[in-house]
C-alpha cells in the first residue's frame, strides 16, 4: 500500500515501536482502522472483514457499466445530432435558435433528474440497489427508443417537440436514479484497495457509450445525404437503444444485492436506516450537509467539463467555427477514445496516490490550460485542434476516473443511495446539463468564442476550492460498511495487521498515560 505517512521505527523513552505492517498503511487507512478497533475494543476477526468473490464482482461492475454505457450512448447521439434535431423539431427558427432550442430540450431532462434522485434514492436505500437499477435501465431504454419513433414537426406540428420533451423527461427521471445507484452499487462491491480502479470502469462505460453513439452518428453523416439524415437517418441511433436496454435489463436482473446493503455494519447503521425511512431527505440535509456540498462541488467540476466536451464541442465547431459536421464529430470522437484509454489507468493511480491529488492537479490544470486548449481547437490545420481536444479530454479523464469511488465514500451505507441522488442530480441539473445551453447563449450574446474556456476556468476554481474540504478516502473502508478485500489471503493479512495495530494503539495509550 502506498501513500503511507509512517512514523519512525525508533522512539525515545518508553514509546512503542511501530510495526512494519502498520507503518506501511496509508495515513487515512490507519486512522479509520484505529477508530474502528477502538470502538470494537478488539482486533478484526473473520466475520469483521468481507471477502468479495471475483465472479460476483465482475458481474456487478459489468452490469453497472453497461447501464452507464447505454445512458451515454443516448447523450452522444443527442449531442452529435443537436443541429439535425433542431431542423427536424424546430424548422421555423433561425439556425442559431434551432441549436439553442435543441439544447434547451436537452437541458429539460436535467430539470427532472433531482426528482428522479429523490424518488429512486430512498427506494434504493430501503428495497435495495439492484431492484432500482433494473427499473432505471428499462425506463432509460424506453425513453431513448421513443425519440426514434416521434414524427417530425412537418407531420404533426407542435406535438412533435412536445413529445420530444416528454421522452427526454422520462430519460431524465430515470437517470436521476441511475448514476448515483450505479456508483453506490460498484463502490459497495469493490475491495477497498482497488475501489478507484474498479469504479473507474463505470465511467469507462460512460465514455464507451458516448464514443459508440458519436461514432454511429459520424458514420451516418458521412454515408447519408443531408436530406436522408433529416428524413430518417437521425432515427437509427435512437432505435438501437431498445435492444441495448433488453440486454442491460437481463444483466441487472441476474445481479445479487451489494454486500454493504445486505449487512449493515453495526446497530448504529441499522437504527439510522430505520430513522431515515420516514424523513431521509431531512436527515441527509441536516446531518450530511458538508458531504453534500463537497459532492456537489466535485460533480460541478466533472460535469461542466464533461458536457462542455461531449455536449457542446461538436456544435461549437459546426455553428461557431463553421467546420463540417464530419470533421467536428471525428475530432470529439478522438477525444472520447483517448479518455477510454486513460480512465482505468487513472482510476488505479487514484488508489495509489489518493483521490485528492488527482482532482487538485486536474482542477489547477483546467484553470491554466482552458484558454490554450480552445485557442488550439480554433486554430487551422489538423494537429492543433486535435491537441486542444486531447488536452480537454485528459483533464476530463482526471475528474471522471476517481468520481465513482470518491462520491459514494462521502456518505454512510444507510443513506448513501439517497444522498448521492440528491447531491449528484441537483449539481448536474444546475450546472452540468445546462452547460451546452448556457455556453451557446453566452457565445451568441457576446460574440466571444472563448466563452467556453472562461466557463471551464470558473469550474476549475470551484473544483480546486472543493478539494480543500475533500477527505481522502483511497483504500479506506466505506462508512457503515465492513472492510472489503478481494481474497481470503487479503483478509488474513488485514486481520494480522489489525492485531498489530490494536496492540500498538494500546501500548501507545498506556505509555502516554504511564
RAPE-V830627 format. One record per backbone hydrogen bond with DSSP energy under -0.5 kcal/mol. NH is the residue of the N-H (numbers start at 0). CO is the residue of the C=O. E is the energy in kcal/mol with one decimal. If there is no record, write none. Layout:
# RAPE-V830627
NH;CO;E
NH;CO;E
This chain:
# RAPE-V830627
4;24;-0.6
5;3;-0.6
14;11;-1.4
18;16;-0.5
22;18;-2.7
23;19;-1.6
24;21;-1.2
26;2;-0.9
29;25;-2.6
30;26;-2.2
31;27;-1.8
32;28;-2.8
33;29;-2.3
34;30;-2.1
35;31;-2.1
36;32;-2.6
37;33;-2.3
38;34;-1.9
39;35;-2.5
40;36;-2.0
41;36;-1.0
47;44;-1.4
48;45;-1.0
49;482;-2.8
51;49;-0.5
51;484;-2.5
52;50;-0.6
56;52;-2.3
57;53;-2.6
58;54;-2.1
59;55;-2.4
60;56;-2.5
61;57;-2.6
62;58;-2.6
63;59;-1.9
64;60;-2.5
65;61;-2.0
66;62;-1.4
67;63;-1.7
68;64;-2.4
69;65;-2.4
70;66;-2.3
71;67;-2.5
72;68;-1.5
73;69;-1.6
74;70;-1.5
75;71;-2.7
76;72;-2.2
77;73;-3.0
78;74;-2.8
79;75;-2.1
80;76;-1.7
81;78;-1.0
84;80;-3.6
85;81;-2.0
86;82;-1.4
87;83;-2.0
88;84;-2.8
89;85;-1.8
92;89;-1.3
97;93;-2.8
98;94;-1.9
99;95;-2.2
100;96;-2.8
101;97;-2.4
102;98;-2.6
103;99;-2.1
104;100;-1.9
105;101;-1.8
106;102;-2.8
107;103;-1.7
108;104;-0.9
108;105;-0.6
109;106;-1.3
110;106;-0.7
110;107;-0.9
111;107;-0.8
113;109;-0.7
115;111;-2.2
116;112;-2.5
117;113;-2.5
118;114;-1.7
119;115;-3.1
120;116;-2.1
121;117;-0.5
122;118;-1.1
123;119;-2.6
124;120;-1.5
125;121;-1.2
125;122;-0.6
126;122;-3.3
127;122;-0.8
131;127;-1.1
132;128;-2.4
133;129;-1.8
134;130;-1.6
135;131;-2.6
136;132;-1.7
137;133;-1.6
138;134;-2.0
139;135;-2.3
140;136;-2.2
141;137;-2.2
142;138;-2.3
143;139;-2.4
144;140;-2.5
145;141;-2.2
146;142;-1.1
147;143;-1.0
148;145;-1.4
149;145;-0.6
149;146;-1.1
152;87;-1.8
154;151;-1.4
155;151;-2.0
156;152;-2.2
158;155;-1.2
159;156;-2.1
161;157;-1.4
162;158;-2.6
163;159;-2.2
164;160;-2.2
165;161;-2.2
166;162;-2.5
167;163;-2.3
168;164;-2.0
169;165;-1.9
170;166;-2.1
171;167;-2.7
172;168;-2.6
173;169;-2.2
174;170;-2.6
175;171;-1.4
176;173;-1.5
177;173;-0.5
177;174;-0.8
178;174;-1.1
180;176;-0.6
181;177;-3.1
182;178;-2.8
183;179;-1.9
184;180;-2.7
185;181;-2.6
186;182;-2.6
187;183;-2.2
188;184;-0.9
188;185;-0.5
189;185;-1.4
191;483;-2.1
193;190;-1.0
194;191;-0.9
197;193;-2.6
198;194;-2.7
199;195;-1.4
200;196;-0.5
200;197;-1.0
201;198;-1.6
202;198;-0.7
203;199;-1.7
204;200;-2.1
205;201;-1.3
206;202;-2.2
207;203;-2.2
208;204;-2.5
209;205;-2.1
210;206;-2.5
211;207;-2.8
212;208;-2.5
213;209;-3.1
214;210;-2.6
215;211;-2.3
216;212;-2.1
217;213;-2.4
218;214;-2.5
219;215;-2.3
220;216;-2.8
221;217;-1.9
222;218;-1.8
223;219;-2.5
228;224;-2.4
229;225;-2.3
230;226;-2.0
231;227;-2.7
232;227;-2.8
233;228;-1.8
234;231;-1.4
235;231;-0.7
235;232;-0.8
236;232;-0.5
237;233;-0.5
238;234;-2.0
239;235;-1.3
240;236;-0.5
240;237;-1.0
241;238;-1.1
243;239;-1.5
244;240;-2.4
245;241;-1.7
246;242;-2.0
247;243;-2.5
248;244;-2.6
249;245;-2.1
250;246;-2.1
251;247;-2.2
252;248;-2.2
253;249;-0.8
254;251;-1.1
261;257;-2.0
262;258;-2.1
264;479;-1.5
269;265;-1.8
270;266;-2.6
271;267;-1.9
272;268;-2.0
273;269;-1.9
274;270;-2.6
275;271;-2.3
276;272;-0.7
276;273;-0.7
277;274;-0.8
278;274;-0.7
279;275;-0.7
282;278;-2.2
283;279;-2.7
284;280;-2.4
285;281;-2.4
286;282;-2.8
287;283;-2.3
291;287;-2.3
292;288;-2.3
293;289;-2.2
294;290;-2.7
295;291;-2.7
296;292;-2.3
297;293;-2.3
298;294;-2.4
299;295;-2.4
300;296;-2.0
301;297;-2.6
302;298;-3.1
303;299;-2.5
304;300;-1.3
305;301;-2.4
306;302;-2.9
307;303;-1.6
308;304;-2.2
309;305;-3.2
310;306;-1.0
311;306;-1.6
312;307;-1.7
315;311;-2.8
316;312;-1.9
317;313;-1.5
318;314;-3.2
319;314;-0.6
319;315;-1.5
320;315;-1.7
322;316;-2.6
327;323;-2.3
328;324;-2.7
329;325;-2.2
330;326;-2.0
331;327;-1.9
332;328;-2.1
333;329;-2.0
334;330;-1.4
335;331;-2.1
336;332;-2.4
337;333;-2.0
338;334;-2.0
339;335;-2.3
340;336;-1.9
341;337;-2.0
342;338;-2.8
343;339;-0.5
345;341;-2.3
346;342;-2.1
347;343;-2.2
348;344;-2.1
349;345;-2.1
350;346;-0.9
350;347;-0.5
351;347;-1.0
351;348;-0.6
352;348;-3.0
353;348;-0.5
353;349;-1.0
357;353;-0.8
358;354;-2.2
359;355;-2.9
360;356;-2.6
361;357;-1.9
362;358;-2.8
363;359;-2.5
364;360;-2.4
365;361;-1.8
366;362;-1.7
367;363;-1.6
368;364;-3.1
369;365;-1.8
372;368;-2.6
373;369;-2.0
374;370;-2.4
375;371;-2.1
376;372;-2.1
377;373;-2.1
378;374;-1.0
385;381;-1.2
386;382;-2.8
387;383;-2.4
388;384;-2.4
389;385;-2.4
390;386;-2.1
391;387;-2.0
392;388;-2.6
393;389;-2.2
394;390;-1.9
395;391;-2.4
396;392;-2.2
397;393;-1.6
398;394;-1.1
399;395;-2.6
400;396;-2.5
401;397;-0.5
402;398;-0.7
402;399;-0.5
403;399;-0.7
404;401;-0.8
405;401;-2.4
406;402;-2.4
408;404;-0.6
409;406;-1.5
410;407;-1.5
412;478;-1.3
414;411;-1.1
415;411;-0.8
415;412;-0.8
418;414;-2.9
419;415;-2.5
420;416;-2.3
421;417;-2.1
422;418;-2.8
423;419;-2.3
424;419;-0.6
424;420;-1.0
425;421;-2.2
426;422;-1.5
427;423;-2.5
428;424;-2.7
429;425;-2.2
430;426;-2.5
431;426;-1.0
432;427;-2.7
433;427;-0.5
434;431;-1.6
437;433;-3.2
438;434;-2.7
439;435;-2.3
440;436;-2.3
441;437;-2.5
442;438;-2.5
443;439;-2.2
444;440;-2.5
445;441;-2.6
446;442;-2.3
448;446;-0.7
450;447;-1.4
452;449;-0.7
453;449;-1.8
454;450;-2.3
455;451;-2.0
456;452;-2.2
457;453;-2.0
458;454;-1.9
459;455;-2.5
460;456;-2.1
461;457;-2.2
462;458;-2.5
463;459;-2.4
464;460;-1.9
465;461;-2.1
466;462;-2.1
467;463;-0.9
467;464;-0.5
468;465;-1.7
469;466;-1.2
470;468;-0.5
474;191;-0.7
475;472;-1.8
480;477;-1.9
482;47;-0.7
484;49;-2.7
490;486;-1.8
491;487;-2.2
492;488;-2.2
493;489;-2.5
494;490;-2.5
495;491;-2.3
496;492;-2.6
497;493;-2.7
498;494;-1.9
499;495;-2.1
500;496;-2.9
501;497;-2.7
502;498;-2.4
503;499;-2.6
504;500;-2.6
505;501;-2.2
506;502;-2.4
507;503;-2.5
508;504;-2.2
509;505;-2.5
510;506;-2.6
511;507;-2.2
512;508;-2.2
513;509;-1.8
